[in-house]
Amino acid sequence: MAQNTTKYRPQSPKDWEELRPVFVRLYIYEKRPLAEVMDIMRDEHKVSASVKMYKNKIKEWKLGKYMKGDLAQQILEGDVASYRVIPAAGSLEEARKKAERSLKRKNARQRARTLNQPSPLITESISTPTSPGSPEETSAALVPWSSSPESFVSPSIGTIHFTTGVTERFLKNLRAWTHEAYSQGHWDTSIQLPGQHNGGRGAARLLSSYLTSGINLYESGKHKLAWGHWHQAFEGFQSPDLFKSWYHDIPMRLLFEVGRVAHMGTIHQPLAASLLKNIKRWAHKFLEPEDCRHALFSAFGELEVSQLKDLYERAARCMFNGLEARVEKHNPLLYEVRLNRALDMLWYDPEADMAEWLPHVEEVDEICGSNNYYSVYFLLLEAYRLVARDSHDEVDHVCSQVKRRLTDLEQTHGSIDPWRVGLGYRRLGRLQHEKGQFADARRSFNTAYRYVSSDPKLSRSVLIEICQRQMSMATDQEDECLWQGILSEMEQETKPHVEDNDRLRKPSGPSAHAKPQVNRQRGLSPARSNTW
């Protein structure tokens, strides 16, 4: 009888769960190298899977053979529950030994780096009062940057314990906030008011808009205009209602936005550090100490800029786990959260494997209905990932599905968020531009412009970027002049905030920065009435 040589590639979570016991035995308990395990799985179990797929499962199943420093610190401090995430430990004593070895390796690496770095302090330019702007440009709402002991320093061996404590405290406060929001029914569609979270959503989006437009202008050499946008972002911290909404995405959005600013380069790290301090100041000023939001937002001020990216991944998992254990299994909120986390993580790494966060569109349709707006957002994200993999034919097919679904939604009940659709096309255009697919990028940016321009104030950062990209890709003088004119007009709108220092310090009259409002046109509010 001929031997069966047919191999199969695991696709669904169920397929992988069936293989899990064999893989754990080989990889963990028999301590075989991954390459050898892959050979055995291929030859004896007819499994064909890539190295990346196996590594993703190792991460998902928490099967790492080596312990990270923060986890090692938890175990040595007596956090007994932590050792359970390491299947290979087997006992608490073995977990402690692993933790000790892990910290020894980490300390050795840090000592080696210290020999090549004469000082753990960051460059002098970062400790200047308001780098990169002038002292006169500092808003009253902005915490000045100084060379005091609170200034940002690189983590040293002596501060590892402190950093770990801050991280764990932040995650515990995030879980407490999630529990409180759920227990009080803030995310319950059966009792919440229409548009209940529009204020929180608008505040998060407005902060992102000002920060992003400032970065884009600064990188274009327009430093004074950039500070005008950043000042507007900081003025928002003078509002007592800024982050009081229980909108589910506020903590993660703040963590991502500040981390994104820091990730843009060393020159922006003082700005990120100042944002963290202002979030803490806002909480102390406007929230009661017994309010769980007070503890959560205060914890932002204790975070270090250098740890924000790694903390984001842990916080994303922490919040989702807490939410998943509380809401019903098919609650659309779970899909909203998964979408937002995937968007943020892909910003850091466009080619990251998002299998854990992105469901198939068929699953979304099954749970949320065939005519749902989530499918549009997930399809746009899928198109983005296909561009990253240079799968051009598949991109066209997915984009056609997006347009068809948008048309169907607009013809039925108009339940769509134009802001999110616009950002999806902007994100797609960015990657197409980087890949040199300029014709496709122009179309994507034009579509983004159409969807976000209904609220120029909220969308200023997006519009500025679209204009800059379109100018760089213009095929004739008419197009270049058109986008240059639109860009100049938007830049002029910021100049009064830069030139009038008194207005920066004492805003007068009704100010949009005092209480961010969400645009009521083009279905933005109705579109979100049944979402968070």
C-alpha positions as CSV (number, residue, x, y, z in Angstrom):
1,M,0.0,0.0,0.0
2,A,1.4,3.4,-1.0
3,Q,2.4,5.6,1.9
4,N,0.2,8.7,2.4
5,T,2.5,11.7,1.9
6,T,-0.2,14.3,1.6
7,K,0.5,17.3,3.9
8,Y,-1.9,19.8,5.2
9,R,-1.6,23.4,6.5
10,P,-3.5,24.2,9.7
11,Q,-6.0,27.0,9.0
12,S,-8.5,27.4,11.9
13,P,-7.8,27.7,15.6
14,K,-9.4,24.2,16.0
15,D,-6.8,22.7,13.7
16,W,-4.0,24.2,15.8
17,E,-5.6,23.1,19.1
18,E,-5.6,19.5,17.9
19,L,-1.8,19.8,17.2
20,R,-1.1,21.6,20.4
21,P,-0.4,18.6,22.8
22,V,2.1,17.1,20.4
23,F,3.9,20.4,19.8
24,V,4.1,21.2,23.6
25,R,5.5,17.8,24.3
26,L,8.2,18.1,21.7
27,Y,9.1,21.8,22.1
28,I,8.7,22.2,25.9
29,Y,9.0,18.9,27.7
30,E,11.5,17.2,25.3
31,K,13.2,20.6,24.9
32,R,13.8,20.1,21.1
33,P,14.8,23.1,18.9
34,L,12.0,24.5,16.8
35,A,13.6,23.4,13.6
36,E,13.7,19.8,14.8
37,V,10.1,20.0,16.0
38,M,9.0,21.3,12.6
39,D,10.7,18.4,10.9
40,I,8.9,15.9,13.2
41,M,5.6,17.6,12.7
42,R,6.1,17.5,8.9
43,D,7.4,13.9,8.6
44,E,5.4,12.2,11.3
45,H,2.2,14.3,11.4
46,K,2.0,15.6,7.9
47,V,1.8,19.2,9.0
48,S,3.1,21.9,6.6
49,A,3.5,25.3,8.4
50,S,6.0,28.1,8.2
51,V,8.4,29.2,10.9
52,K,6.4,32.3,11.4
53,M,3.2,30.4,12.0
54,Y,4.9,28.3,14.7
55,K,6.4,31.3,16.3
56,N,3.0,33.0,16.4
57,K,1.5,29.9,18.1
58,I,4.4,29.8,20.6
59,K,3.6,33.4,21.5
60,E,-0.1,32.8,21.6
61,W,0.2,29.7,23.8
62,K,2.9,31.4,26.0
63,L,5.4,28.6,25.4
64,G,8.5,30.7,25.4
65,K,11.5,28.9,26.8
66,Y,13.1,32.1,28.0
67,M,11.6,34.4,30.5
68,K,11.3,38.1,30.0
69,G,12.8,40.4,32.6
70,D,9.5,41.9,33.8
71,L,8.0,38.4,34.3
72,A,11.1,37.2,36.1
73,Q,10.9,40.2,38.4
74,Q,7.2,39.4,39.2
75,I,8.1,35.8,40.2
76,L,11.0,36.8,42.4
77,E,8.8,39.3,44.1
78,G,6.3,36.6,45.0
79,D,3.7,36.8,42.3
80,V,3.1,33.1,42.4
81,A,0.4,33.2,39.7
82,S,2.9,34.4,37.2
83,Y,4.8,31.1,36.9
84,R,1.7,29.4,35.5
85,V,2.2,31.1,32.2
86,I,5.4,29.0,31.7
87,P,4.3,25.4,31.0
88,A,8.0,24.3,31.1
89,A,8.4,25.4,34.7
90,G,6.4,22.6,36.3
91,S,6.9,24.0,39.8
92,L,7.3,27.3,41.6
93,E,10.9,26.4,42.5
94,E,11.8,25.7,38.9
95,A,10.1,29.0,37.9
96,R,12.2,30.9,40.4
97,K,15.4,29.3,39.0
98,K,14.4,30.4,35.5
99,A,13.6,33.9,36.8
100,E,17.0,34.2,38.4
101,R,18.8,33.0,35.3
102,S,16.8,35.5,33.2
103,L,17.6,38.5,35.4
104,K,21.3,37.5,35.4
105,R,21.3,37.5,31.6
106,K,19.5,40.8,31.4
107,N,21.8,42.4,33.9
108,A,24.8,41.2,32.0
109,R,23.5,42.6,28.8
110,Q,22.8,46.0,30.5
111,R,26.3,46.1,32.0
112,A,27.8,45.4,28.6
113,R,25.8,48.3,27.1
114,T,26.7,50.6,29.9
115,L,30.4,50.1,29.1
116,N,29.7,51.6,25.6
117,Q,27.5,54.4,27.0
118,P,29.3,57.0,29.2
119,S,26.0,58.3,30.6
120,P,22.5,56.9,30.9
121,L,21.0,60.3,30.4
122,I,19.6,61.1,27.1
123,T,21.1,63.9,24.9
124,E,21.3,67.4,26.3
125,S,18.8,68.6,23.7
126,I,16.0,66.5,25.2
127,S,16.5,68.1,28.7
128,T,16.1,71.7,27.3
129,P,13.0,73.5,28.5
130,T,10.8,73.2,25.4
131,S,12.9,71.6,22.7
132,P,12.4,71.9,19.7
133,G,10.4,75.1,20.1
134,S,11.3,78.3,21.9
135,P,10.4,79.0,25.5
136,E,8.0,81.7,24.4
137,E,5.9,79.2,22.6
138,T,5.1,77.1,25.6
139,S,1.4,76.9,26.4
140,A,0.1,77.3,30.0
141,A,-1.3,73.9,29.8
142,L,2.0,72.3,28.9
143,V,4.2,70.9,31.6
144,P,7.6,72.6,31.0
145,W,10.6,70.3,30.2
146,S,13.4,70.9,32.6
147,S,16.6,69.3,33.9
148,S,15.0,68.5,37.2
149,P,15.1,64.9,38.6
150,E,11.8,64.3,36.9
151,S,13.4,64.7,33.5
152,F,13.5,61.6,31.3
153,V,16.4,59.2,31.8
154,S,17.2,55.9,30.3
155,P,16.2,53.0,32.6
156,S,19.3,51.8,34.6
157,I,19.8,48.6,36.5
158,G,18.8,50.2,39.7
159,T,15.4,51.3,38.4
160,I,14.2,48.0,36.9
161,H,12.1,47.2,40.0
162,F,10.4,50.6,39.9
163,T,9.5,50.3,36.2
164,T,8.1,46.8,36.7
165,G,5.9,48.1,39.5
166,V,4.6,51.0,37.5
167,T,3.8,48.7,34.6
168,E,1.9,46.2,36.8
169,R,0.1,49.0,38.5
170,F,-1.0,50.4,35.2
171,L,-2.4,47.1,34.1
172,K,-4.2,46.5,37.3
173,N,-5.8,49.9,37.1
174,L,-6.8,49.2,33.5
175,R,-8.5,46.0,34.6
176,A,-10.3,47.8,37.4
177,W,-11.5,50.5,34.9
178,T,-12.8,47.8,32.5
179,H,-14.6,46.0,35.4
180,E,-16.2,49.3,36.6
181,A,-17.3,50.3,33.1
182,Y,-18.9,46.9,32.5
183,S,-20.5,46.7,36.0
184,Q,-22.1,50.1,35.7
185,G,-23.5,49.3,32.2
186,H,-21.6,52.0,30.4
187,W,-21.1,49.7,27.4
188,D,-24.5,48.1,27.5
189,T,-26.4,48.9,24.3
190,S,-29.8,48.1,25.9
191,I,-29.5,51.0,28.4
192,Q,-27.0,53.5,27.0
193,L,-28.2,56.7,25.4
194,P,-27.7,57.4,21.7
195,G,-24.4,59.2,21.1
196,Q,-23.5,58.6,24.8
197,H,-19.8,58.2,24.0
198,N,-19.5,60.8,21.3
199,G,-17.8,63.2,23.7
200,G,-15.1,60.7,24.6
201,R,-14.6,59.6,21.0
202,G,-14.4,63.2,19.8
203,A,-11.8,64.1,22.5
204,A,-9.6,61.1,21.6
205,R,-9.8,61.9,17.9
206,L,-9.2,65.6,18.3
207,L,-6.1,65.0,20.4
208,S,-4.8,62.6,17.8
209,S,-5.5,65.1,15.0
210,Y,-3.6,67.9,16.7
211,L,-0.6,65.7,17.6
212,T,-0.4,64.2,14.1
213,S,-0.7,67.5,12.2
214,G,2.0,69.0,14.4
215,I,4.4,66.1,13.7
216,N,3.7,66.4,9.9
217,L,4.3,70.1,9.9
218,Y,7.4,69.8,12.1
219,E,8.9,67.2,9.7
220,S,8.2,69.5,6.8
221,G,10.3,72.2,8.5
222,K,7.4,74.3,9.6
223,H,8.3,74.3,13.3
224,K,6.3,77.3,14.3
225,L,3.1,76.0,12.8
226,A,3.8,72.6,14.3
227,W,3.9,74.2,17.8
228,G,0.6,75.9,17.1
229,H,-1.1,72.5,16.6
230,W,0.7,71.0,19.6
231,H,-0.5,73.9,21.8
232,Q,-4.0,73.2,20.7
233,A,-3.6,69.6,21.8
234,F,-2.4,70.7,25.3
235,E,-5.1,73.3,25.7
236,G,-7.6,70.4,25.7
237,F,-6.2,69.4,29.2
238,Q,-7.9,72.5,30.6
239,S,-11.3,71.0,30.0
240,P,-12.8,69.1,33.0
241,D,-14.8,66.9,30.7
242,L,-11.9,65.8,28.5
243,F,-11.6,62.1,29.3
244,K,-14.6,61.7,31.7
245,S,-16.5,59.7,29.2
246,W,-16.4,55.9,29.6
247,Y,-15.8,55.5,25.9
248,H,-14.0,52.1,25.8
249,D,-11.1,53.2,23.6
250,I,-9.9,56.2,25.6
251,P,-7.1,54.5,27.8
252,M,-5.7,52.5,24.9
253,R,-6.0,55.5,22.5
254,L,-4.0,57.7,24.9
255,L,-1.4,55.0,25.4
256,F,-1.1,54.5,21.6
257,E,-1.0,58.2,20.7
258,V,1.7,59.1,23.2
259,G,3.7,56.0,22.2
260,R,3.3,57.0,18.6
261,V,4.7,60.4,19.3
262,A,7.7,59.0,21.1
263,H,8.2,56.4,18.3
264,M,8.5,59.1,15.7
265,G,12.0,60.0,16.8
266,T,14.1,61.2,19.7
267,I,13.3,64.8,19.0
268,H,9.6,64.2,19.9
269,Q,10.2,62.2,23.1
270,P,10.0,65.4,25.4
271,L,6.6,66.0,23.9
272,A,5.5,62.5,24.7
273,A,6.8,62.8,28.3
274,S,5.0,66.1,28.7
275,L,1.8,64.4,27.5
276,L,2.1,61.7,30.1
277,K,2.5,64.3,32.8
278,N,-0.5,66.4,31.6
279,I,-2.7,63.3,31.6
280,K,-1.8,62.8,35.3
281,R,-2.3,66.4,36.1
282,W,-5.7,66.4,34.5
283,A,-6.8,63.4,36.5
284,H,-5.6,65.0,39.8
285,K,-7.4,68.2,39.0
286,F,-10.8,67.0,37.7
287,L,-11.4,63.5,39.1
288,E,-12.2,62.3,42.6
289,P,-9.5,60.1,44.2
290,E,-12.0,57.3,44.8
291,D,-12.9,57.3,41.1
292,C,-11.1,54.3,39.3
293,R,-10.4,56.7,36.4
294,H,-8.3,58.8,38.7
295,A,-6.0,55.9,39.4
296,L,-5.8,54.8,35.8
297,F,-5.1,58.2,34.3
298,S,-2.7,59.1,37.1
299,A,-0.7,56.0,36.3
300,F,0.1,57.5,32.9
301,G,2.3,60.1,34.6
302,E,4.5,57.4,36.1
303,L,5.2,55.7,32.8
304,E,8.5,56.0,31.0
305,V,8.6,57.0,27.4
306,S,10.9,54.1,26.5
307,Q,8.4,51.5,27.7
308,L,5.3,52.6,25.9
309,K,5.4,50.4,22.8
310,D,6.0,47.2,24.8
311,L,3.4,48.2,27.4
312,Y,0.8,48.8,24.7
313,E,0.9,45.2,23.6
314,R,0.5,44.0,27.2
315,A,-2.3,46.5,27.9
316,A,-4.1,45.5,24.7
317,R,-4.2,41.9,25.8
318,C,-5.1,42.9,29.4
319,M,-8.1,44.9,28.3
320,F,-9.4,42.4,25.8
321,N,-9.1,39.5,28.2
322,G,-11.0,41.5,30.8
323,L,-13.7,42.4,28.3
324,E,-14.0,39.0,26.8
325,A,-14.6,37.5,30.3
326,R,-17.5,39.9,31.0
327,V,-19.5,40.5,27.8
328,E,-21.5,37.9,25.9
329,K,-19.5,35.8,23.4
330,H,-20.8,37.5,20.2
331,N,-20.9,41.1,21.5
332,P,-20.0,43.4,18.6
333,L,-17.8,45.4,21.1
334,L,-15.3,42.6,20.9
335,Y,-14.9,43.1,17.2
336,E,-14.6,46.9,17.6
337,V,-11.8,46.4,20.2
338,R,-10.0,43.8,18.0
339,L,-10.2,46.1,15.0
340,N,-8.7,49.1,16.9
341,R,-5.9,47.1,18.4
342,A,-5.0,45.6,15.0
343,L,-4.9,49.1,13.5
344,D,-2.6,50.4,16.2
345,M,-0.2,47.4,16.1
346,L,0.0,47.5,12.3
347,W,1.1,51.2,12.6
348,Y,4.2,49.9,14.4
349,D,4.8,47.0,12.0
350,P,2.7,46.9,8.7
351,E,3.7,43.2,8.1
352,A,2.9,42.0,11.6
353,D,0.9,38.8,11.9
354,M,-2.6,39.9,13.1
355,A,-4.2,36.5,13.1
356,E,-5.0,36.9,16.8
357,W,-6.8,40.2,16.3
358,L,-8.4,40.0,12.8
359,P,-11.3,37.6,12.2
360,H,-12.4,36.6,8.8
361,V,-15.1,38.8,7.2
362,E,-17.4,35.8,7.1
363,E,-17.3,35.5,10.8
364,V,-18.0,39.3,11.2
365,D,-21.0,38.9,8.8
366,E,-22.3,36.0,10.8
367,I,-22.2,37.7,14.1
368,C,-23.0,41.3,13.1
369,G,-25.3,40.7,10.1
370,S,-24.6,40.7,6.4
371,N,-25.1,44.5,6.2
372,N,-22.7,45.7,8.9
373,Y,-20.2,48.5,8.9
374,Y,-17.5,46.5,10.8
375,S,-16.9,44.4,7.6
376,V,-16.0,47.6,5.7
377,Y,-13.3,48.5,8.2
378,F,-11.9,44.9,8.4
379,L,-11.9,44.7,4.6
380,L,-10.0,48.0,4.3
381,L,-7.5,46.6,6.8
382,E,-7.2,43.4,4.8
383,A,-6.5,45.5,1.6
384,Y,-3.7,47.2,3.6
385,R,-2.1,43.9,4.5
386,L,-2.4,42.6,0.9
387,V,-0.5,45.7,-0.3
388,A,2.2,45.0,2.3
389,R,2.5,41.5,0.8
390,D,2.4,42.8,-2.8
391,S,-0.7,40.9,-3.7
392,H,-2.0,43.5,-6.2
393,D,-4.8,41.4,-7.8
394,E,-6.3,40.5,-4.4
395,V,-6.2,44.2,-3.4
396,D,-8.4,45.2,-6.3
397,H,-10.9,42.5,-5.4
398,V,-11.1,43.5,-1.8
399,C,-11.4,47.2,-2.6
400,S,-14.3,46.3,-4.9
401,Q,-16.0,44.6,-2.0
402,V,-15.5,47.7,0.1
403,K,-17.1,50.0,-2.5
404,R,-20.0,47.6,-2.9
405,R,-20.7,47.4,0.9
406,L,-20.3,51.2,1.3
407,T,-22.9,51.7,-1.5
408,D,-25.3,49.2,0.2
409,L,-24.9,50.8,3.6
410,E,-25.5,54.3,2.2
411,Q,-28.6,53.2,0.4
412,T,-30.1,51.4,3.4
413,H,-29.6,53.2,6.7
414,G,-26.4,55.1,6.3
415,S,-24.9,53.5,9.3
416,I,-21.2,54.2,8.6
417,D,-18.6,56.3,10.3
418,P,-17.1,58.5,7.5
419,W,-14.1,59.3,9.8
420,R,-13.1,55.7,10.1
421,V,-13.6,55.0,6.5
422,G,-11.5,58.0,5.6
423,L,-8.7,56.8,7.9
424,G,-8.9,53.4,6.3
425,Y,-8.3,54.8,2.8
426,R,-5.6,57.1,4.1
427,R,-3.8,54.2,5.7
428,L,-4.1,52.3,2.4
429,G,-2.8,55.2,0.4
430,R,0.2,55.6,2.7
431,L,1.4,52.1,2.0
432,Q,0.7,52.3,-1.7
433,H,2.7,55.5,-1.8
434,E,5.6,53.8,0.0
435,K,5.4,50.9,-2.5
436,G,5.6,53.3,-5.4
437,Q,2.0,52.5,-6.5
438,F,1.2,56.2,-7.1
439,A,-1.9,55.8,-9.3
440,D,-3.5,53.6,-6.6
441,A,-2.3,55.9,-3.9
442,R,-3.8,59.0,-5.5
443,R,-7.2,57.3,-5.7
444,S,-7.0,56.1,-2.1
445,F,-6.1,59.6,-0.8
446,N,-8.8,61.2,-2.9
447,T,-11.3,58.8,-1.4
448,A,-10.0,59.5,2.1
449,Y,-10.3,63.2,1.4
450,R,-14.0,62.8,0.5
451,Y,-14.9,61.0,3.6
452,V,-13.0,63.0,6.2
453,S,-13.5,66.5,4.9
454,S,-17.0,66.8,6.4
455,D,-15.3,68.0,9.6
456,P,-12.1,70.0,8.6
457,K,-11.2,70.8,12.2
458,L,-11.2,67.2,13.5
459,S,-9.6,66.0,10.3
460,R,-7.0,68.7,10.0
461,S,-4.0,66.3,10.4
462,V,-5.4,63.9,7.9
463,L,-6.1,66.6,5.4
464,I,-2.7,68.1,5.8
465,E,-1.1,64.7,5.2
466,I,-3.3,64.1,2.1
467,C,-2.3,67.4,0.6
468,Q,1.4,66.8,1.2
469,R,1.2,63.3,-0.4
470,Q,-0.9,64.5,-3.3
471,M,1.6,67.3,-4.0
472,S,4.5,64.8,-4.1
473,M,2.6,62.6,-6.6
474,A,1.0,65.3,-8.8
475,T,1.2,64.5,-12.5
476,D,0.6,68.0,-13.7
477,Q,0.9,71.6,-12.6
478,E,-2.9,72.0,-12.1
479,D,-3.1,69.3,-9.5
480,E,0.0,70.5,-7.7
481,C,-1.4,74.0,-7.5
482,L,-4.7,72.7,-6.3
483,W,-3.3,70.8,-3.3
484,Q,-0.8,73.5,-2.5
485,G,-3.6,76.0,-2.2
486,I,-5.7,73.8,0.1
487,L,-2.6,73.1,2.2
488,S,-1.7,76.8,2.5
489,E,-5.3,77.6,3.6
490,M,-5.2,75.0,6.4
491,E,-1.8,76.2,7.6
492,Q,-3.0,79.8,7.8
493,E,-5.8,78.7,10.2
494,T,-3.2,77.8,12.8
495,K,-1.1,81.0,12.6
496,P,-3.3,83.1,15.0
497,H,-2.7,80.5,17.7
498,V,1.1,80.8,17.2
499,E,1.4,84.6,17.1
500,D,-1.0,85.5,19.9
501,N,0.7,84.4,23.0
502,D,-2.0,85.9,25.3
503,R,-4.6,83.8,23.6
504,L,-2.5,80.7,24.1
505,R,-2.3,81.4,27.8
506,K,-5.9,82.6,28.4
507,P,-8.3,81.3,25.8
508,S,-11.4,83.6,25.6
509,G,-14.9,83.0,24.5
510,P,-16.4,79.6,23.6
511,S,-13.5,77.4,22.7
512,A,-13.6,74.1,20.9
513,H,-10.6,73.1,22.9
514,A,-12.5,73.5,26.2
515,K,-15.0,70.8,25.3
516,P,-14.4,68.9,22.1
517,Q,-17.6,68.4,20.0
518,V,-18.3,65.7,17.4
519,N,-19.5,66.8,14.0
520,R,-23.2,66.1,13.6
521,Q,-23.2,66.1,9.8
522,R,-22.9,63.3,7.3
523,G,-24.3,60.7,9.7
524,L,-21.3,60.7,12.1
525,S,-23.5,60.7,15.1
526,P,-26.3,58.4,13.8
527,A,-23.7,56.0,12.5
528,R,-22.3,55.5,16.0
529,S,-25.5,55.3,17.9
530,N,-25.4,51.6,18.3
531,T,-21.6,51.3,18.8
532,W,-19.1,52.3,21.4
